[in-house]
C-alpha cells in the first residue's frame, strides 16, 4: 500500500512539473508575440495556484484531523 502512495506522489509531481513547464513556455510566447501583461499575470496566478495546491498542501488546513 505504501508503494502505491509513493507512486501516486511521483505521478502528481511529474504532472505538476509538466503543467508548469507548459505554462512557462506559454508565458514566453505570450511575452514575445503578444506582449499582453494581463495574460502574463493570469498565467502567473494559475502557476502560483498550482504550486500552492500541490507543494504547500494548503488543502490540509480545512480538513478534519484524524487520530
Secondary structure, 3 states (H helix, E strand, C coil): CHHHHHHHHHHHHHHHHHHHHHHHHHHHHHHHHHCCHHHHHHHHHHHHHHHHHHHCCHHHHHCCCCC
